[in-house]
Amino acid sequence: MSNDPLLQPYQLKHLTLRNRIMTTSHEPAYGEDGMPKDRYRLYHLERAKAGCAMVMTAGSASVSRDSPPVFTNLLVWKDEVVPWMKRLTDDCHEAGAAVMIQLSHLGRRTRWDKGDWLPVLAAGPAREPSHRAFPKVMEDWDISRVVKDYADAAERMAAAGVDGVEFECYGHLMDQFISPLTNGMPAGPYDASSLDNRLRFAFDVLKACRERVGDKMLLGMRYVADEDAPGGLPVEEGVEMAQRFKASGLVDFVNIIRGRIHTDPAMTDVIPIQGMKASPHLDLAGRIKSEVGLPTFHAARIADVATARYAVASGQLDMVGMTRAHMADPHIVQKIVEKREEDIRPCVGATYCLDRIYQGGMALCIHNPATGREETMPHKIIRAETAKKVVIVGAGPAGLEAARVAAERGHRVVVFEAADLPGGQVRLTARTKRRAEMIGIIDWRMAQCAARDVEFRFNTFADASDILAEKPDVVVIATGGLPEKDILSFGNELTVSAWDILSGDVKPGQNVLLFDDAGDHTALQTAQLLAEAGSTVELMTPDRSFAPEVMAMNLVPYMRAIQDKNVTFTVTYRLSGVRKTGNQLTAVIDSDYMQIGQERSFDQIVVNHGTQPLADVYFDLKPQSENLGAVDYEALVAGKPQTLNGGPKGFKLFRIGDAVESRNTHAAIYDALRLVKDL
């Protein structure tokens, strides 16, 4: 028996959990037709097999037809969910993990033009800014109908064999009754006049569900214990709510939240991203546990094992949620057990996972492309039958992933890198203090490569002869790209690139036009650097919104860093040319909608337009390679080895990441994994 606090079993009523680590309810948006089919099941099963004590499924599975999904939520109001959920539950049970599911009615946190176009319901008429619907205030028949829907859904989950149900009570319908900020019910039993009234709907649901499923199923509340907002629910009421939950005998555990989720900034404070305070709400969860004594769970940027261990050892939590951390590495518990904590792939807080969901995509980890792709991508690399010599050019994220995977396959690997340090564009990103954690993507891979004897040759601008001298079996070009700034009709020589500013090669000007034709992090990082240096900045884009590639939660810290400085945003305008006028630069400004020909003066003009591949060495090698640089896409997607030939015998040649086209970090790493895993 280990004495590690994280590895101690925990008795939750009749359920024995094998350790103190769990993944809390979240919606990865892997559902198909509202059902947790194979992709969804295998995602949770991977974490269960690796030792996670409990996997909580569904970031708010929908209990009612008039709670239509906004990001592929599961539909537990349908009977056909039962066999799908049963298969997931049975598989995870066989792997030793408990399974729970979170149920909810979204209330106003959805839209009327989703699903069956039914009216959006809420406990008051106020619109939620994030989803913009003006809700219908619930009537008595709505309340009774939705309470029954909850009970029906709980009964379906009991039939599926899940161990428990967690009710989502922050930002959704249940909380819309409880919060003084959203309860606008007419005078009566559910109005905002007392805590009793505001809690009535939640207790109606709890009683109905308990009557339906009995004591064999655990019931819990993931609820806001402190809205941390003027006029909102205060922490004293949050503590009292937990006391009432305990006294009722209806609630077996609580899962603690602080804050609100009605806007992007509010949600980002609830679920902090990189550069923000780690585990900022642990103190609140600890207070609830101390003062009330109900089994207490919590998750909010508890990204590393040391923090998780402290949360349990200090008595603040009974079960610690490491949800995003398990997206980065599903084998955390196994590595703790095997005393390999240094091998854990770190969550760098990029929150690419959540941001993709809120943009209508599926959750993907910025640097673990196997997450959510368990059907096709391995978390553990299998050794090849025959060792080969693999030469990789470039030590950015794509090249390092290629090196790591090739080394784990048992190949002999040499990496050439022109710079003196690894990292490529990630290293440039990490120069911004708030995004410094991104270097974890590089550091982890370098450590993995070092453990497998990968040979690195830094400060080496490898040409074709250098590569061929290694007598390679496989060559992977991962040289990335260089910034493309010469996009104007005239005056390109008068501009500088965003990279020039971020790298420190060019000093910030006083009055700066930053023309962003890529809409990515680079532009906002540059704007922040310029603003913090005291520049007056105009960020101009031809798009109808600025930074469209920077999604909701990642936008928040940028805006907090620059909105109080001399930065303005101009959308739907295009920089067409620049000319010199004395010691100033005249910008000629037009639009995709019409020719304007407006002229304005700046002393510095910065252009951000993505990158163009730096791939000369690839084209030098291409005619000498067996496959002539070609990739069999059918084999690549099917997870089969590359067998194309037609060129001279010798070596196969591939290029990946931004050496192919300007994309993002996840795409570069995914390129590497799915190619090299079959070499």
Secondary structure, DSSP 4 states (H G I P E B T S, - for coil): ----GGGS-EEETTEEESSSEEE-----S--BTTB--HHHHHHHHHHHHTT-SEEEEEEEEE-STTS--SS---BTTSTTHHHHHHHHHHHHHHTT-EEEEEEE--TTSS-TTSTT-PPPEESSSPPPTTT---PEEP-HHHHHHHHHHHHHHHHHHHHTT-SEEEEEESSSHHHHHH-TTT--PPSSTTSTTSHHHHHHHHHHHHHHHHHHHTTSSEEEEEEEEE--STTS--HHHHHHHHHHHHHHT--SEEEEEES--SSHHHHHHHS--TTSPSSTTHHHHHHHHHHH-S-EEE-SS--SHHHHHHHHHTTS-SEEE-HHHHHH-TTHHHHHHTT-GGGSPPP-S--HHHHHHHTTS---BTTBTTTT-TTTS-SSPPPPSS--EEEEE--SHHHHHHHHHHHHTT-EEEEE-SSSSS-THHHHHTTSGGGGGGHHHHHHHHHHHHTTT-EEE-S----HHHHHTT--SEEEE---EEE----SSB-GGG-EEHHHHHHTSS---SEEEEEESS-SHHHHHHHHHHHHTT-EEEEEESSSSS-TTS-HHHHHHHHHHHTTSSEEEEES-EEEEEEEETTEEEEEEE-SSS---EEEEESEEEEE--EEE--HHHHHHGGGSTTTT---HHHHHHT-------S-SS-EEEE-GGGTS---HHHHHHHHHHHHTT-
